[in-house]
Amino acid sequence: VTERDSSLPEIPAAPKNRTHSGFLVFSFVLMLLLSIAALLPIYPNDFFPYLRIGDQIVKTGAIPTTEFMTYTRFGQPATYLYWFPSLIFLGLYKLGGATLIGVVCALCIASFYTFLWHSLRELNIKPLTCGFVLLITAVIGINYWAVRPQIFTYPLFGAALWVIMRWQNRNNRALWVLPLLALLWANLHASFIILFFLLIPALIFGKGDRKPLITATIAAFLATFINRYGWLIWTNMLSMVNNQSIRQFSVEWKPMANDGWQANIFFITLLLIPILTSLLKEKIPWLYWIWFLGFGWMALTAGRYGVWFLGIEVFLLAMLVQPLYNRFVKRGDRFQNKTMNLTLGVTLLIIPILLLPGIRGLWWTQSPPIYNDTTPIKAAEWLNQNPQLPGEVWTDFVFSTYLTYALPERRLFVTNRFEDIPPEQFIDNKHIADADFGWETILEKYQINLLMPSLKMQPDLVKAAGASPNWKEMYRDDQAVIFIHLLPVD
Amino acid sequence: LNIIGNMEKPEQPDAMNRTSSGFLLLSLVLMIIFIIAVLMPVEPSDFWTYLRIGQEILTTHHIPTVEFMTYTRAGQPAVFSYWLASIGLLWIYKTGGLLLTALVTGAVVSGMYVFLWLCLRRFGVRPGIAGVLLLITALAGSNNWSTRPQIFAYPLFGLVLWILVRWQQKDNRLLWLLPIAAVLWVNLHGSFLLFFLMLSTALVFGAGNRKRLGVILLVSMAASFINPFGLGIWTNTWKMVGNIAIKEFSFEWFPPANKGWQMNLFFASLLITPVLVAFAPRKPHRLLWVWFMGFGWMALSSTRYVIWFTIIEALVLGGMVESLLAGFAFKKPMFTNKVLNLTLGICLLCLSLLFLPGIRGRWWKQAPPALTDTTPVQAVEWLKAHPELPGPQWSNWVASIYMTYALPERKVWITNRVEDFPEEQLLDNKKLMRAEFDWQAILDRYGVNLLLLDQKYDAALLGAVAGSASWQQVYENTQSMIFTRTGK
């Protein structure tokens, strides 16, 4: 059996173009995905610290070179690789608040899946199969749609795949885009190495014209040096990947486990792929298997890499499901009315707009909140109104990330920038959060006079501080409690 | 397509049989497996408690119906379904101590892999490939080899699989063994459910004589009632599988994560399988795929199921690897001298006996210890010599388990039977382990007057207790410390 992408049964292109039924299916899928994206609340963890960094860059006119958001690591050397997305987030937030942030993030997600759709179509996968596999992988990947710098790279990943798919089909016209993607990616997020994880296997196992791809890959590699840190961006990226604090304490860097319904679907697909493969008569080209092995291993090693793997898995699933679809579903174009398809498709795409934060509230009384319920808005306001309260503050981790931007006057114990904080401090953080033996001694060590635990995440600390004669409760709402030390530490 | 598991006449290369080179390769792999199994120190977690239960059964001549090892849950109804395994482990320990215990552990673990070897050979996998697969499979599952009731189920699992593979190939001669396996399994371990899972799926998706297997399945089902609990063994096992506390507090019930080389092998096999399927000329039979899905899902849901899946995975991979390597590796018979092969094979198997605890110490100065460093042997001996010290006592989970057998006079705080304890106590246990702010209040609530703490694993609580005026140290060795209340 020869290895070729077109080994899957050809579909007649003419009816598809005539009726725009593909557009209708695509619109339906996109409508579902964008609706979910629009309804997702903003999680503070990886959003507010970037607003603060952006703010700092604007205020000082330079990218910081030292830590400036905490009292524990203040003044220590720090690298801000994500300066560009920080500025973008800040600009968007200042310009259009959470609504504009929501719009841009939804657009990033939409373009990611649009590129995936077109990539699948390059493989001659039928619209309904495309829609089905995109929905499955998107549903698994919802957790990766949080507002954070990484989201800007999704369209870049999708575009790179699309360019490679075209190249596989002997169409080299879009290869010039690759260096541009590399340039953007290197300035947006440390995951830019992913581009090369796509390109190098394509060079070895792909079936397009290797010469232009080699040139494009070299140009892309060189383009990664065009950034604020030059070639050091590679070493910074590698040191971040190997950072002990990140590895030990960041949940998203931990290996995936079959916990929760999305993980359930993810692992079911892993078990199903070999079975579907055994039913397939045609051979899937090596390139997809190499990507599957590489990105699969990454995903199983650290949860955060799952998003890239899903982008690869979608090809395999499509190639495996397509023959089943041909076998069991009757052929024929179901949606034949072109005008109807176009109208319905466009209408479907409008629906997510109505669900955007700031808009949905206008017509939906009990619409989901804009910010995740871990965002301590009221407690931060209270703290803001009480600047006379002395000393350093310890807060829940997520609270800290929100306070970086909401209350820049007060420095914090930690931020989401794990790489800036030594592992010992995270251990101390855990001891405080769990109210382990000696928690007050640890607080004294850091000269902490204010405590802001989360009622949900640190119930024991709330109990411990409440029971301690050294702490007095000053504020409480349904999320947070604020305690003050009765004998402030000098 | 040449479908694995559906071959009426399995390929048995004559040259291999004539020369016994297969035996040599199997012996080599078994030697490695046996050595690893017996070098592992006895994990207290799932061992000592069963000795104590066995002891209780033999002393009272009946299976207990209430909890009897702890002061926290004494007298509460409890089901001791692993009664036969408990008696078995006790008999082995009393007869031959840790040496015989390790020998039996090594033997039953190896037994399972022998059956896997036989299955692979039935599929026509050549000894070289079968040996490599066996070794990788064994290494991936080696996390689950600790001495515990479950290990008695391993050879039964292998046996059932082998019989089903033969049945799949239209050989029904050994089917009669299945009901016997069912009776044994049901009295040894709760994993007997797997027996019925395999048989019922084989009945639906298999290629053998369904009528016969159907009859055998019914007989086996009836045989499963031959146990002290009758039908209750089924409901009790289901309850245990669905127990929330077990799932929340017992690590081995957590879903596996790709951490450590054994888990690396397990997850890598998941990724490699479809690639092999894509390119192998021979594809596995649908029955194997059904098992792959079922056992795969179990393994991905709970670490304790990984070992069963690795065996199924080896069967799925076996024929495919064989067909892929048909033209490349192991083409010529490697070891052609039958006498030498047999002699060498037996020598290798005998050699592995030198690694048993009690024997290895005679020729290996720095041999690994027979017990883990979490087993507080000396401290418990000291406590035994001081019965006047007032209880109740608290010690960590592992030490408590050891004490159930080593110091039965003192009731312990908790045992490995997670299902016997309320969630609140399990939470309190966690809090004590990390010395949460109200550790003293928790100890007061349970009336604890004596503490046996591990210097390494209870460091947090040790720090708290050492700095408290309410406790005074009465014993210390390099591993443990014992404290009593001062009355302050």
Contacts between the chains, C-beta under 8 A, distances in Angstrom:
chain1	res1	chain2	res2	distance
A	254	B	257	6.9
A	255	B	257	4.0
A	255	B	258	4.1
A	255	B	259	5.6
A	256	B	257	7.1
A	256	B	258	7.2
A	257	B	254	7.1
A	257	B	255	4.1
A	257	B	256	6.9
A	257	B	257	4.7
A	258	B	255	4.1
A	258	B	256	7.8
A	258	B	300	4.3
A	258	B	301	5.6
A	259	B	255	5.5
A	263	B	255	7.9
A	267	B	297	7.7
A	267	B	300	4.7
A	268	B	297	7.4
A	270	B	270	5.6
A	270	B	271	7.8
A	271	B	270	7.6
A	271	B	292	7.0
A	271	B	293	5.5
A	271	B	296	4.6
A	271	B	297	6.5
A	271	B	300	7.6
A	272	B	293	7.7
A	273	B	274	4.6
A	274	B	273	4.4
A	274	B	274	3.9
A	274	B	277	4.8
A	274	B	289	7.9
A	274	B	292	7.3
A	274	B	316	7.8
A	275	B	289	4.9
A	275	B	292	7.2
A	275	B	293	6.9
A	277	B	274	4.7
A	277	B	277	4.4
A	277	B	278	5.1
A	278	B	277	5.0
A	278	B	283	4.5
A	278	B	284	6.6
A	278	B	289	6.9
A	280	B	278	7.7
A	283	B	278	6.4
A	283	B	279	7.4
A	284	B	278	5.8
A	289	B	274	7.6
A	289	B	275	4.8
A	289	B	278	6.4
A	292	B	271	7.0
A	292	B	274	7.4
A	292	B	275	7.3
A	293	B	271	5.5
A	293	B	272	7.4
A	293	B	275	6.6
A	296	B	271	4.6
A	297	B	267	7.9
A	297	B	268	7.3
A	297	B	271	6.4
A	300	B	258	4.4
A	300	B	267	4.8
A	300	B	270	7.9
A	300	B	271	7.5
A	301	B	258	5.6
A	316	B	274	7.8
A	434	B	434	6.5
A	434	B	436	6.5
A	435	B	436	5.8
A	435	B	437	4.3
A	436	B	434	5.1
A	436	B	435	5.9
A	436	B	436	5.8
A	436	B	437	7.2
A	436	B	460	6.3
A	437	B	434	7.7
A	437	B	435	3.5
A	437	B	436	7.0
A	437	B	437	6.9
A	437	B	439	6.4
A	437	B	460	5.8
A	437	B	461	7.3
A	437	B	463	6.3
A	437	B	464	3.9
A	438	B	435	8.0
A	438	B	463	7.1
A	438	B	464	7.5
A	439	B	437	6.2
A	460	B	431	7.8
A	460	B	436	6.0
A	460	B	437	7.0
A	463	B	437	7.6
A	463	B	438	7.5
A	464	B	436	7.8
A	464	B	437	3.9
A	464	B	438	7.3
A	467	B	437	7.6
A	467	B	438	7.5
A	468	B	437	7.9
